[in-house]
Amino acid sequence: MDARITDLRPATTEREIRVELAAAYRLVDYFGWTELIYGHLTARVPGPKPHFLINPYGLNYDEITASNLVKIDVDGNIVEDTPYPVNKAGFVIHSAVHMVEDSDNHVVMHTHTRAGMAISALEDGLLNISMNATMFHERLSYHEYEGPSFYLDERERLQQSVGENKALILRNHGLLTTGKTVPEAFMRLYRLERSAQVQIDAAAAGKLHIVGDNVAAHSRDGVESFIADGTQNGGGMDYGRLEFAALCRKLDKIDPSYRD
């Protein structure tokens, strides 16, 4: 077992980031968030050039491993020998975030889940009806649907839509989260996805009880304070690492081949 994940140290090498990103792909599969072979989770690797890891196009998420992740540049071009292709068009959304200079959004995760797409199609978007949802109060951006994001000129508008936030709902499309690390981006995606699921379930059951803005802001600030407090966050670890390590231990019991 990779001791770094077990003892909760941050990833610093390309190999360690590969293992974490492969684990994230397996977890997306485990939670049932896949849309066939589509959607991407991308992560920047250390080095002087802006290079990123992305899934091999055509593989199921449960087939992705640390070694078969493909390294690409900011335009989606493959920069190292690999037998696998990449979905270059699918990287347009990710590159819009990655190419922002001086950004700490090193990881981008984008999904087409049933609940996420349903929320993206609602005029009111995500509502403050759960604790998870309040975490995104005034921390969530929206981007209007322009089609399947095949065209590079959309990148500038995507950048403007994201702004300073780390979570984005792509209208009539799906969910997107960012982070400095794989655990951070994944835990943000988990909470955004869970917020969407709860809202769809609650709306189907009856009239929604929506939390007021003041209480939602208080709830958000409390959670953010908890995350920032080193004594309560596993000794000052980066956001999401404690939970992500637990999920990796779960994966190791099921199928540790993501580490290969």
N, C-alpha and C positions, 0 to 999 in steps of 0.2 A: 504493500500500500504506500502511496505517495505521502511521506511524513509531513510535507508542507501543508497539505490539505488537512491532515489530522490535527496538527498543532496550530492551525489557523494563521500561519504566516502569509503575508501578501505575495502574490505572484510577481516575480521580477524578471524572469527570463521568457524567451519565446516558447520554450518547451512547456513551462508551467502555465502560460496563457493558453497554449493549445489544449492542454488537459482540461482546464476550466471551461473553455468554450465548447469542447466536445461534450463535457458533462452537461452543459446548458442545453445543447441540442437533444441529448438523451432525456433530459428532464421535460423539455417541451413535448417530446413524444410520450413520456410517462403520464403527463397530465392531460394528454389528449388535445393539445393545442395545434396540431399539425393541419396543414391544408395540402394533402398529397405530398409532393416533393417541393412545394413552393414556400416562399417566405425565407427570411435570412436572419441569422445572428452574426454580427461581424465584430471583430476586435482588432485594434491596432497592436502591432508588435514593436518591441524596442528596436531602435536603430535610427540612423541619420535621415532615412527617407520615410515618407508616409506610406507604409505598407500595412496591409490588413489581411486577416484570415476570414475565409468564407467557406460555406459548405460546397462540396463537389456537386455539380448540377446533375440530378438524376438519382441520387442516393436517397433512401429513406433516412429520416432522422436517427433511427436506431441502428443505422449502419455507419454513422459518422464516428471517426476516431481522431485522436490527437494528430496522428501522422497523415491522414488523408485530407485534412483541411487544406485548402488551397490559398497560397499567398498571392495577393493582387495589389495593384497600385490604386490611386484615388480615382482613376478612370475605369477600373474594373479589368485592367489588363493583367494577365498572369505573368509573374516575375520570376518564378522558379519552375524547374521541370516538374511536371506532374502528368499522370495518365488521365486526369480528370478535367472535364470542361467546367466552366462557371456560367451562371446566368448573368451575363454582363448587364443586360437591361434591368434585371432585378436589383442591381447595385445602385441605381440612380438615386433612390431615396436615401440609402445609407451614405453614399458619397456626399450628399448635400450636407449632412451633419459632420462627417469626418473631415471634410476639406476646410472647415472654419478654422482659421489660424488662432493659435493660443487657446483653443478649447480643451477642456479636460473630459470631453465626451469621447473617450477612447473606445467605447463599446456601444453598439446600436442593436436593438432587438425589435423586430417587426413581425407581427403575426396576423393571420386571417382566421381568428377563431369565430365560432358561431356567435357567442355572446358579444365579442368585440365588434364584429361587423354589425350586429343588431344595434348596439349602442351608437355606433358611428352613423347609423341611418336615422336616428331619432333627432328631431329638430332641437330638443332641449339638451341633447348630449348626456353627459354623466351628471347625475344629481346627488346631492348630499343626503343619502339615505342609509349609509353604513359608516362605520369607523374607518374602514379602508378608503371609502370614497372621500371622506373629509381630508385625508392626507393630500388629495389633489386639489383641494379648494384653493383657487387662485394660483395653482402650480401646474395647470394643464392648458395646453394649446390645442388649437384646431386648424386643420388645413382643408380647404375645399377640394372636392374631387375634380381632377382634370383628366381622368382616364387612367390607364394602367402604368403610368409613370415611366414611359419609354424614352422621354425626350429630355435632353440635358438642360434646356432652358427653364424647366420647372424647379431646378435645384435652388436657384436664388429665392424663389417664392417659398420653398420649403424652409429655407434658412430663416426667412422673415417670420414664418408661422411659428417655428420652434421658439425663437427668441431666447430668453434666459431660462426657459423651463426645460425639464428633463423628461417630460411625458407629453405625448401628442396623440390626438385622435384624428386619423385621416378620414374625413367625412366619406361615408358610403364605401369604406375600404377596410379599415382595421385599426390596430393599436401599434404604438411605437414608444419605446422607452430608451433612455440613454444612461450612461454612467461612466465613471472613471475606471471601474473594474467590472469584470464579468459578474461577480456576486451582486454588486450594487444595481446594475442594469437588470439582472434577473429578478431580484426581489421587488424592484419597482414594477416590472412587468407582471409578476405574480399578483401584486396588490391591485394593479389596475385591472387585470383580467378578473380577479375575484370581485371587484367592485361592479364590473359589468354584469357578471353572472348573477349577483345578488339583486341588482336592479331589475334585470329581465324577469327573474323569478318572482320578485315582490310585485311588480307591475301586473303580472299574470294572475296573482292571487287576490289583489284588491287595491284599494286606494292607497297611494304612497304617502307616508309621513315624512316630510322633508325637513331636515335639520336647518335651522336658520343660519344666516351668514356669520353672525357673531359667534355662535356655538361651534360652527364648522371651523372657523379660524382658530378658536381656542383649542379645539381637538387637534387640528393640524399642528399648531405650535407646540402642544404638549408632546406629540409623537416625535416631532423634529428635535425637541429638547432631549427626549429620552435617547434618541439615536446618537446625538452629539455628546451625551454624557458618558465618558469613558468608564465610570464605575458601574453603569447599568448596561453597557453595551459590550460585555465580555472583555473589559479592560482596554477600551479605546480602539477596537478594531474598526476597519472601514465598514461602511454600511452594507449589511447583507451577508457578511462573511460567516457569522455564526450559524445562520440558517442554511447557507449554501453548503457549509461543511457537513451539516447534518444530512442534507439531501445527497451529498456525494457518498456518505457512508451507506445510505439506502441503496444508491446505485451499485455500490461495490458488492452488496449482498445479492443483487439481482443479476447484474452482468457488468463486470469491471472492464470489459473490452474497450470501452471508450478511451481508456488510458493508452491503448496500443499506438 
